[in-house]
Every structure is written in structure tokens, then in C-alpha cells.
Amino acid sequence: MEHDLITTDELIGRTVTIIECTDPSWVHQTGLIIDETQQTFLIEIENKHKRIAKKNTTFAFEYHGKKTIVNGSRLVYRPEDRIKKTR
């Protein structure tokens, strides 16, 4: 159930690790989500801002003290719509 909770929670400000990505150079990169659009995250990695597509990417979040892995296609919503989904 925790897996479902993170998909409806605020993600800006969270640390994220890229587990799978169509661009293999991003795999295992960890950074801070600083912005979110319907299709992408803007992640600060090593003081650089990188825009990563949600679709076709798998992310790992630290959520309530546990590592939670989420397929990015489950996050492809406008942030405000994704957060309201279960309220």
C-alpha cells in the first residue's frame, strides 16, 4: 500500500534515485526533485539540473523510512491532479 501512497504525495523536495531509464547514463544517479511537470521531473544531480522523463523510467524514493520503487508511468499526471487522485 505504501507504493500507492507515494504516487499521490508531493514529490518536489524528495531525494530520488533513477533505477531504470532509456538513457543508461542516468541509471543509479541520485538527486533532489526540484520541479515537476506532467511528463518530467527536474532533478538536481551534482549541482546540475537535469530534466528526466517520467515515462519509461523507474524511480526509487525513500518514503517513510523505506525504499519505494515506482514505475514512472504511474506518475504521468499533472502534479496537482496526481495528488488529488485519491482525495
C-alpha positions in Angstrom: 0.0 0.0 0.0 2.9 2.4 0.7 3.7 2.1 -3.0 0.3 3.6 -3.9 0.6 6.4 -1.3 3.8 7.9 -2.8 2.1 8.2 -6.2 -0.4 10.7 -4.6 2.1 12.5 -2.4 4.1 15.7 -3.0 7.4 14.6 -4.7 9.2 18.0 -5.0 11.9 18.1 -2.4 12.3 14.4 -2.3 15.5 12.5 -3.0 15.2 10.1 -5.9 17.4 7.5 -7.5 16.9 6.5 -11.1 16.7 2.7 -11.3 15.9 2.2 -15.0 16.0 4.7 -17.8 16.1 4.7 -21.6 19.4 6.7 -21.3 21.7 4.3 -19.4 23.9 7.1 -18.3 21.2 8.2 -15.8 20.9 4.8 -14.1 21.9 4.9 -10.5 22.0 8.7 -10.4 20.6 10.2 -7.2 19.3 13.7 -6.8 16.7 16.1 -5.5 13.5 16.7 -7.3 13.2 20.5 -7.7 10.3 20.7 -10.1 7.7 18.5 -11.7 5.5 18.7 -14.9 3.0 16.2 -16.2 5.7 14.4 -18.2 9.0 15.2 -16.4 10.9 15.7 -13.2 13.6 18.4 -12.9 16.3 16.8 -10.7 19.3 18.4 -9.3 22.2 15.9 -9.6 25.7 17.1 -8.6 24.7 20.8 -8.8 23.3 20.4 -12.3 19.7 20.4 -13.3 18.5 17.5 -15.4 15.1 17.0 -16.9 14.1 13.3 -16.8 11.0 11.9 -18.5 8.7 10.0 -16.1 7.5 7.6 -18.7 9.9 4.7 -19.4 11.9 5.4 -16.2 11.8 3.6 -12.8 12.5 5.7 -9.7 13.4 4.7 -6.1 12.2 7.1 -3.4 13.0 7.0 0.3 9.4 7.0 1.7 8.5 6.7 5.4 11.9 5.1 6.0 11.6 2.5 3.3 13.0 2.3 -0.3 9.9 2.5 -2.5 10.3 1.7 -6.3 7.8 3.3 -8.7 7.4 2.9 -12.4 7.4 6.5 -13.8 4.4 5.8 -16.0 2.3 5.7 -12.8 3.4 9.3 -12.1 2.5 10.8 -15.6 -0.1 13.3 -14.4 -0.1 17.0 -13.8 1.3 17.2 -10.2 -1.9 18.7 -8.8 -4.1 16.0 -10.5 -1.8 13.2 -9.3 -2.0 14.5 -5.7 -5.8 14.9 -5.8 -6.4 11.4 -7.3 -7.3 9.7 -4.0 -8.7 12.6 -2.0 
